[in-house]
Amino acid sequence: MAKRPFIRKQKRKRHGTAFWDQEYTSASNLKMSDDESEDLAKFTRWLGRQKNIGPLATDTKVLDLGCGNGRNLVFLAKNFDVTGIGYDSSSAAIAAARKLSGELAITYDIRSIADLIPLSDNSQNLALDMMSSHFLNEVERVQLRDEIYRVLDSGGWLFMKTFLQDGDKHTERLLKEYPSKETNTYVHPVIGVPEHVYSEKELVSFLEEKFIVHKVYRSHKHVSKGQARKRRTVSVYAQKDPFR
């Protein structure tokens, strides 16, 4: 008996931003949560243990690129009293984020992260790119990285989380069955847009062109009896040189 594909082929009624608008209005493909990412919470605990850095504070300014429903900015604002800015191309996501944030010091804008960031140089202390920039093409990913570097203050941090190619059976199959023109990129069979997936070596090399990479955390391989279960992810703690 043939094995069932891990992603069922289905007729797409929406793709790209329209897909996300639908998911944030009435989720049918993804599990939406109001709770913060545990990987981000782990980063904040690590940051608080570092000498000569200290934890996030009330004067910390955070930029979330692809903020979704704002859950991670809400977590940072409630626990560290930071000021936040969130961008997302989905109007439904921004509406959900504004509702979740209430009176917290967070502002949101419906904006593609493929565009230039409309913020001043050295104006932010922390930038979040969490499962967002892998939807960009190579030129756009380079521009976003450089823009993040520009808007971060000296010693500012980038917390990045994305899919990891190394040892991930799902990625191997997606690249084979739904190839894109760009290397290590497939066309997502449900969302219908290209999605890039990094090897650890590629990602670290990419970030080290601009940042100091302090930590890399890889998720487990999520394989049971030779079969893939969850996708692998990687989180990177990167810092803009504090002496520049």
N, C-alpha and C positions, 0 to 999 in steps of 0.2 A: 504494500500500500504506500503510495507516495506521501511524503511529509507535507503538511500544510505550511505554506509560507508564513513567516513570523509576522509579516504585515499583510493583511488581506487586501487584495486589489479591490478597489471600489471606484465608482464613478465620482469624480470630483465635481461638486456643485459650486465650490468656492476655492480660491487659492490665494496665496499671499496675504495682503492686509485684510481682504474680505474673510479669509479663513479665521484670522485672529479676532476680528470683530464678532464673528459668530461664536467662537469659543468663549469669549469674555461675556457674551450675552447669554448664551445657553450652551455650556460645554458638552460636547458629545464625543470628542476624541482624547482630550487631555484632562487630567485631574487638576483643578484649580484650588489653591489653598491661600488662606489669609495669613498663615504662619510664615515666619522668616525661613530662609534657607539655612539648614544646619551648617553647611559649608561656610557661609558668611559669618554665622555666630562663632564658629571655630576660629575664623580669621581674627575676629575682634578679641577673643580670649588670648590668642597668640600675641597680638599687638600689645595688649595690656601687660604682658610678661616681659616685654623687651626693655632693656635698660636704655636710658637716654631718649626714649620715644614717648612712652606713656600712653594711656588709653585715649580713645576718642573723647572730645570735650565739647562744651557748649559753643565754642567758636569754630568748630569743625564744619566745613562746607563739603557736601557730598553730591556728586553727579552720578545718576543712575541712567545708563544708556540702554534702553530697552527695558523700561521699568515694569512693564506689565501692570498688574493691579496695585503696585506700590508697596507690596508687603515688606520688602527689604528696607526701603526708606522709612516706613512706619516703625519697624523694629529699631532702626538706628536712632530715630527721633525720640522714641519713647524711652529707650535705655541709655542714650548718651546725650540727648538734648541737642542733636546736630541740626543744622539747616540743610534742607535737601532740594534738589532739582531733579525731576524725572522726565525723560523723553520716551515716547513710544509712537509708532506710526499708526496704531490702532486707536480710533476715537473711543471705542467701547472700553478698551483697557484704561485709558485716561479717565473716563467717567467713573469706572470702578475704583481707580486709585484715589480720585478726589473724594469719593464717598468714604473709603476706608480711612483716609488720612484725617478727615474731620478738620479740627482747628490746629493741627500740627503745623510747624513751620516748614511746609513742603509746597513747592509750586510744580505744576506739570504743564507740558506742552506737547501737542500732537506734532511730532517731528520725526523724520527718518534719521537714523544714526548714520546713514550714508552721506548726509549733508555735513557741511562745515558746522562746527559747534559755535553758536553765537554768544560766547562768553569771553571775557578778557583773559589775557595771558596771566599765568600764575595766580588764578583766582579761586582754585579749588584745592581741597586737601586730600580728598579720596574720590576715586572714580570706580564705578562698578560696571563691568561688562560680563553679565551672567547669562549664558546661553543666548546671546544676541548676535554678536558679530560674525558667527559662522554662516549667517544668511547672506553676508556681503561677498562680493567678488574680490579678487586679489587686490585690485587697485583701490577699492573702497576700504578694505581692511587695513592697508598701509596708511591711507589718509586718516582713518579713525585713530589708529595707534599714534600717529604724529599729532593729531589734534588733542588727544588725551594728554600727551606729553606737554603740549603747549599750555593747556589750561591748568595743569597741576602746578602747585607751588613747589619750590625746592624742597625735597624731602617728602613730597606727597606720594600717595600710594595708589596703585592700581590693583584691584582684586578682580581677577578674571577666572571664569569657569566656563568650560566648553566640553564638547565631546572629545574622547580620546580614541585614536585609531588603534593603538598598540593592543594586540590581544583581544580585540572586540569582534566577535563573529557577526554581529549585526552589521557593523560597518563594512566588513569584508563582503557580505552579501549585497548590501546596498550599492557599493561601488561596482560590483559585477553586473547587477541586474538593471540599475538605473544610472548609468554613467553620464557624466557631464563633460563638457569640453575642457574644463579646468582640472588639473591634477588634484587627486584626493578630494574630489567633489562629486556628489551624486545629485540627481533631481529627486527630491523627496516625493515618494509615491502618493502621499495623502495631501500634503500642502501644495505640491506642484511647483516648488521653487528650488533652485540650487542650494545645497547645504555643504559647506566645507568641513572636513574633519581633520584635526591635526594629529601627527605623531608628537610625542613629547619632545623629541629632538628638534622638530620643525618649530614648534611653539616657543620653546625656550630661546632658540636662535633668533626667531622673529622679534621677541620682546627685548632680548639683550642688545639689539641694535640701538635701543633708546633707554632702557631701564636696567636697574640692578635687580636681578631675580634672586630673592631670598629663600623662597620655599616653593616646592612643587608637591602637591598631594594628588595621588592617583586613586580612583575608586577601585574596588575589587573587580576581578574579571567577570563575576556574576555568571559562572558556568556551573551547571549541575548535570552530571552524567553525560558530559560532552555536549550538552545543549546550552546555547546562550539564553540568558534570562533578561536582565536589565542592560541598558547601554552603559558603557564605561565613560566616565568623565574625569577631567583633570582640573585642579584649581591651582592658580599661580599667584603668589604674593610678590609683587614687583614694585620697586620704588624709584622715583626720580631722584637722581643724584642730589643729596642735600647740600653739596658744595658748589653747585652750578647755579 
